[in-house]
Amino acid sequence: MRADTLPINPHIQPFARAGERDAMPAIRQQYGVERVYALANNENPLGPSPRVVEAVAQAATELNAYPAWSDIGLRRAIADCVGRGLTAEHIYTGCSGYEALEMIARAFLGAGDELILSSPTFSGAYQKVALPLGARVIDVPLEAETYRYRPKAVLAAVTKKTRLIMVCNPNNPTGTIITAETMDELMRGLPEHVLVVADEVYHHFVADAAYPDSLQYALDGANLVIVHSFSKAYALAGLRLGYGIAKPAIANYIAGLQRGFHQNRLALAAGIAACQDQAHLLRAVEFLRGEARWICEQLDQLDVRYWPPAANFIMFETKIPADDLNQMMRERGFLLRPQTRIGLPYCMRVSLGTRAMNRAFVEALAQRLG
């Protein structure tokens, strides 16, 4: 059989062979900049806990041996860290929060099933985990301008074929939250055949008292899966580690998709050590919250519109088309995230960095806007 006669799934698109970080050396050379500021991927610039680094170094001495067959040690560490009666049976792990989402889709979606999302959101990922399975993606957009979630409209879009409702909270890229009142309205109206997926990978950064307690839904046995990640606040993006929380029947069902040795030795060691150093995480969270306030103050002075962030990034809007502004900033050595592809042609997302990184960004933006 020739390669060009193989059956092709039209929903699987060619994967980009190079990313922004791959382009950093070329940007330095092309534009003659001394430093490239990576502010596109919402990474934690402070890095992981020293205890994590030590644990990974120790684990690296045993790379000749397979890791533990199961992830039970990591799941117990997460349960101990979270507390509130959470057990290892409420948790499954994935190789990133993205895979934790993908496992949900594989477990619950089939041909003709429906997934509801609300744009602008993390649509690319949600579509990528659903469409290759033959599922349909239904978009019930957020309110224009405010980006508030619309539970009544979402529930009205539910059909007998609906299986998943994706709730990104805080929402990427807007940085806005779905409130507890709104989440309650959604959950109260939820039919028995529908599962809510609360994608809360940025939850550590939220300081708003109106943020919902999604964990309580899971502990109460609701049809809900919470997805968390070690990539953001824990600063372990390079190890690709995430997990989901749900009532045991759902968590164990999803975990049935895992292969043996699902997590590698380094990721297991790092995740356990990260859970055991909450002081480091809290320092990072407080620091980045402070940087968010500082950047917002600077954007106010520049008369740049932005949406108050509940995450480690800020979405802002200028009068310059985002793709044009992105190229201008790229020439100064700044990697940002234009939002043109999701229908916001004048909006950009910037990740929070150190004060030096953030100051450099503000200065470069001011010069471009001037």
C-alpha angles and dihedrals in degrees: 000000000000118000091240091058096053115115109263127204103222091210094063108087126196109272119240108254095206134037136196095276090052088058097052097095091048091050091053091051098040097048100027095236120154095213136028115210111213102208100145107082105054093241125165105250093199094068131221129314115282085236089061092050090050092048092049092049090052093047090050090066089066101048091122089073128067115252122247112303092237135031095234094124092055093045090052091050091052092048092049091048095050097039119175092119095302113151135195088256090066091059139072125177134220138188091261132342086272091062090046086059092044091053090054090052092048091049098049111020129079138158111314096012119128134231120193121211132168117226142248086052142101086310099149093062095042092051092045093056094045111036098058088057090059094253125140122237115219117197119209100177125222118248112287116257096358095051091214117166116250109213095174092054092046093051090047089057093055115111135174087272095054112113107158137033113195115212115183107198117201085025121235120246101009097052090219126132137229107231127232090248091054093046090050090053091052094047094046091056096043116125117226094249094058128084122204116216111204105199099199103159090137096046095115091069096055116110097167114115089212092068111117125250096233092169090068091058090055093046089050090055099252122159094261137116121200117207120206132175139207090211100083120039093012091052095224098126091130092062097051101223129158141145146199132228122208141133108298095255091058097038093051092046092054091044087059087079092064121106122221114279087023094165123048122236096253094050093049092050093045095048094050092047092047092053089052094055105059091151090067091049093050091051091053093047094050091046094051093045087056091050090050090055091047095051091047089054090052092048089051089056090050090049090237117154116233139162113245104254129233092180140050093279139058129218114211137175131217136176090252116088107259095236091053093046090047091056091047091052092043089058087057091051100261122133109202134159118251114203098212094115092061095049101268101110096175099041129098132185121217124190119225114254136172118303090261091052093045093047091051090050094050092048092049092047092049090053092049092049093043 
